[in-house]
């Protein structure tokens, strides 16, 4: 059975435009592939800790006797990595906060980027181990930033996901969400039409 992992990262809960799009995509995916085909991880509802020196040492495997906090960090990282490996479609919600991704999504990135586990360095350059995945990024913005120098979300996620081996990436944009109700309605309709056109 085809399985999708949806990563929500908005701090706005039920008012989140990106989460609404993720729910819409998830419903379409589940209607095609059956109940239980979609896993949702809410990175704002259950945040991943901000990386510090203690946790970094645990993720690098350089601690002989890990502290309880390090053990917890390593266990969570293992879980997050296994989620990536066990789903063939990865849906990432990426609302733009101050031109970049939310902290909640960045901490997830920090916990899944592990040398020797999800990537390795070689003489030919880095090699990602998370391959064969289809990634759909749902990115929402208050203004109009697509294809401008102001958009740091798209190049960052394309670089980071590609570094781990995920190069089949599609972006769905909903922009102008801070420009009034009509703009919100138009952006949502356009993004949902893009989702409808995806072969899920």
HELIX and SHEET records of a PDB file:
HELIX    1   1 UNK A   13  UNK A   15  5                                   3    
HELIX    2   2 UNK A   17  UNK A   33  1                                  17    
HELIX    3   3 UNK A   53  UNK A   59  1                                   7    
HELIX    4   4 UNK A   68  UNK A   86  1                                  19    
HELIX    5   5 UNK A  103  UNK A  112  1                                  10    
HELIX    6   6 UNK A  152  UNK A  163  1                                  12    
HELIX    7   7 UNK A  181  UNK A  197  1                                  17    
SHEET    1   A 5 UNK A  38  UNK A  42  0                                        
SHEET    2   A 5 UNK A   4  UNK A   8  1                                        
SHEET    3   A 5 UNK A  89  UNK A  93  1                                        
SHEET    4   A 5 UNK A 134  UNK A 140  1                                        
SHEET    5   A 5 UNK A 168  UNK A 174  1                                        
SHEET    1   B 2 UNK A 119  UNK A 122  0                                        
SHEET    2   B 2 UNK A 125  UNK A 128 -1                                        
END                                                                             
